[in-house]
Amino acid sequence: MRRRTWPLHHTNPRRATAAALAGAVSVAALLSGGQALAQTAPTLSAEEAAQLQSELKAMRADAERARAEAIERERKVTALQNRLNAATGVAAVPETSPGSFASAPADAPGGSFEIYGFAQVDYIQDFKRVHPDWDATLRPSKIPTVSGIYGDDGQSIISVRQSRFGVRATQPISGRDLFVRFEFDLFGVGGDAGQTTFRLRHAYGEWGPILAGQTNSLFMDGDTFPNTVDYWGPNGMVFLRNPQIRYTYKSGPNQFAIALEQPSNDIDPGNVRLLDSDIAASLQGDEEIPDLTAQWRHTGDWGHFQAAGILRRVGFETAGTPNNEPSDSKVGWGINLTSNIKVFEKDVIHLGAVYGEGIASYMNDGGTDLAPEADPAVTPPIVGVPPPGLRGDVVPLLGLMAYYDHYWNNQFSSSIGYSRVQVDNTNFQEPTAFQTAQYASVNLLYTPSDKILMGGEFLWGSREDKDGAEGEDYRVQFTFKYNFSSNDFR
C-alpha cells in the first residue's frame, strides 16, 4: 500500500486541531499568569529605587575593597615568605606586584583604573628675595649673592603650582600585570619657569620586569624625600625624573635594577666668555650615548638601604664652527647611598650621601656637569689668548641630606632636617660660579583625614660662590592640600 504523505505547505488537520487547542490553553495560561504577576509585582517609588541603587553601589564598592585587600594580603604573605626563605636559604616565591617576574594568570579577570590628584595652594612670605622665576619654592642656587639684584627684600607669593593630576591603570596581560601611569603638575620649568603650566612628571608602562617611559631615575631614591611642603625640597639629594628603559630583578628583600637613561649635560663656559664670547655662546652639550644607571636595594622591617651608581659620557661641542670644534668629552660617574630607618611606631629617619664627577644634572639643585680647566689658569684671562692646556673637565660634587619625620599623633606631624651641596670648582670657572649651598626646614602639619593636609613650614637657605660671595634667604610657607581619587566615588 502506498503511504500518503502531506505536502510541506499543507497541514495535517488532526495535528492542526491539537496544536490549536494546546496553543489556546498556553495563551490562556500565559495571560492568566501575566495578570497574576501584574497583580503581585511590587511598584517602587523613585525614593525606593534610589535607595536600592545606593545599596547596590555600596555593596559593589565593598566587594572591590575586599578584592583589593585580599590582593594586598597575598602580597604581604609572599613578602614575609620570601624573607623567611632568604633567611633559610630557600628559593624566593615570585611576587605578584608590578615589576616582578610572575603575576596573575593570563586569563585572570579584573584590572583597575584610577584618576587621582590634589588641589594645593601655598602662601609664602619671603623675608629676602630669590630669582623671580623661582619664588614659589626655595632653591638655594637661585639665591642672589649680590644684594638688591632682584629688587627689595620681602615678597608675598600665593601659588597653586604644586597641584597635581594623574591616571593609573593595572591590567593582567599574558601572565603579568601591566601597570601604566601618566601624571603632571603645574610647576613650570625651563622655558616655562615661573609659570603655572603643565609639567610632565610620570609617563611610563611597566610589564613584569620591564619598565619604559619617564619616571624616577634609578640613580635616585624617591622614598628618602622627607615630608616637606616646599616643592623643590632638600638640595643635597639626587632627584630627577628621566626617560629610560629599565630592567628589574626582585628576590625576597633584595632588588636589583639597571637602566639606560636620557643623557643631558649642563655645560659652564666659565671664563671662555672673556676669551671669545661667540665660541662661549655656541658651546652646547653633546649627548652621543645614554647614561647607564644601576641600583641595589635591601628592604626589611627596620626600613631600607639603597646603593645606586651612574656611568655617563659628558661631552661638549661648538655649534656652527668647522667640524664643531672645539669639542671634547669626559667620563662622569657617581655613587648614591641612601636609607630610611624606621623608629618608634611611625617615625622615619631619611639619610643620603652622594659623590661623583659630572653628575649635577641628576641633583635636586646646584652645580654644573662640565667646566673649563687650564694648566695653569691665567687670572684675569687675556682676551683672545687661551691659557695653556685649556680643556673641559667634569666637576666633582658632594651632596648630603638628613631629615627626621616625626608623628606626634594620628593627625599632627613634623619634619626637620638639613641638606648641603658642595662643588669643587675648576680653576677657569668665573668667580661668580656656584660653589656651596645649604638648605634647612622645619614644619608642623595637620591631617584631619587622608584627603586633607594643612600646615606651616619655616625654611632657610644659603649660597656661596667661588669668590666667597654669600647670600641667604628665609621664609615661611603655609599650605592647604585637598586630595581626590575616582575610587572614592565608586
Buried (B, 14 or more C-beta within 10 A) or exposed (E): EEEEEEEEEEEEEEEEEEEEEEEEEEEEEEEEEEEEEEEEEEEEEEEEEEEEEEEEEEEEBEEBEEEEEEBEEEBEEBBEBBBEBBEEEEEBBEBBBBBBBBBBEEEEEEEBEBBBBBBBBBBBEBEBBBBEEBBBBBBBBBBBBEEEEBEEEEBEBEBBBBBBBBBBBBBBBEBBBBBBBBBBBBBBEEEBBBBBBEBEBBBBBBBBBEBBBBBBBBBBBEBBBBBBBBBBBBBBBBBBBBBBBBBBEBBBBBBEBBBBBBBBBBBBBBBBBBBBEEBBBBBBBBBEEBBBBBBEBBBEEEBBBBBBBBEBBBBBBBEEEEEBEBBBBBEBBBBBBBBBBBEEEEBBBBBBBBBBBBBBBBBBBBBBBBBBBBEEBBEEBEEEEBBEEBBBBBBBBBBBBBBBBBBEEEEBBBBBBBBBBBBEBBBBBBEEBBBBBBBBBBBBBEBEEEEEBBBBBBBBBBBBBBEEBEBBBBBBBBBBBBBBBEBEEE
